[in-house]
Amino acid sequence: MMKIALIGANGTVGQRILKEALRREHQVIAIVRDVSRITEKNTNLQVVAGDILNPVSITKAVTGSDVVISAYGPKHGEEYNMENSAKSLLKGVQNAGVNRLLIVGGAGSLEVAPGLQLVDAPNFPEDWKPIAKAHGKSLEIFRSADLDWTYFSPAAMFAPGERTGKFRIGNDQLLTDEKGESHISMEDYAIAMIDEVETPHFTRKRFTIAY
């Protein structure tokens, strides 16, 4: 059993990571801005208030945990907060003395060809470019961090779905299937996230997942 501090536990991805961690009987500190948003009841669950943009708040919330997972995602139009949140998160976690940090990242910075990121590919949706580029900038911040970070990029298509436990793992390149499609359910993403918490394979590295 590990003690996992989960930032953004009430988000679309965070909820699924929370359920997966509790399913495996880990202790979870769910960190949210509004504690009333967490309705899950479990003896291994502690809900605390915290703001990723406030490093003092994060330090207080994650102190005593074995690992921190950030499932933070900014609102549409507030993509600029990605960089600010990365810096605040690192400061808060390091000041708490926690040395392991896993981040729910973006797919846009994955390579689709040597030197070509998905976000810069001709068919990448314009509406998604601001958040994709913001995620890419935050990845560079984590890469220079002096702690054991892991950045976890999903497949290009990332949505709620089925928990199958069957998927492929990659590194910095976008994974696609025989049809050239790249997709993963949030439920299976959560499995891979907690797998990495329990048995680290990508310390100070990025990895990705797809069917």
Buried (B, 14 or more C-beta within 10 A) or exposed (E): EBBBBBBBBBBEBBBBBBBBBBEBEBBBBBBBBEEEEBEBEBEBBBBBEBBBBBBEBBBBBBBEBBBBBBBBBBEEEBBEBBBBBBBBBBBBBBBBEBBBBBBBBBBBBBBBEEEEBBBBBEEBEEEBBBBBBBBBBBBEBBEEBEBBBBBBBBBBBBEEBEBEEEBBBBEBEBBBEEEEEBBBBBBBBBBBBBBBBEEBEBEBBBBBBBB
